[in-house]
Amino acid sequence: MIESKIMVEQLVDFNKILEISIIQAILTVIKYFPQTFLNFSRKSTNGFSIGNVLLDFSGGVFNYSQMVLQSIDQDSWVNFYGNIGKVLISLETIFYDSILICQHYVLYPDNKKGLPSKSSEEIRQPLICASPIDQEQINGSVISSHQSPPEV
């Protein structure tokens, strides 16, 4: 009786882990889709950093390779059907990273426009424009802190 209760608890824990890994796989699709769609709609990868995608792709390949090598070593494919979340995330990563790499290097290689250089005057401009009150303070109408206030 006690053993069956422990088995049921372990099964419930496994199901929770399986549900969480499926959710993580769904979120991985949600993570990659907007960038691939944006690149497709703009027909450009301008402003897109390919470095992290290359690292992510290599991580997915090494992850999947690890599962294959472990399965060959153990003479069992339990690494694949016992850990569906890891398999799905590895395959999704390889799939979407392949699309992003293809977009960056094959489909839209010439559509990378350089960022326009800013003049030194544009660089000196503040990000937030001052209000008229701030302009008066800047122009010197406000008494500095080291001067004594006028007597009334």
HELIX and SHEET records of a PDB file:
HELIX    1   1 ILE A    2  ARG A   42  1                                  41    
HELIX    2   2 GLY A   51  GLN A   74  1                                  24    
HELIX    3   3 VAL A   78  TYR A   81  1                                   4    
HELIX    4   4 ILE A   84  CYS A  102  1                                  19    
HELIX    5   5 GLN A  103  LEU A  107  3                                   5    
HELIX    6   6 SER A  120  ARG A  124  1                                   5    
HELIX    7   7 PRO A  132  ILE A  138  1                                   7    
END                                                                             
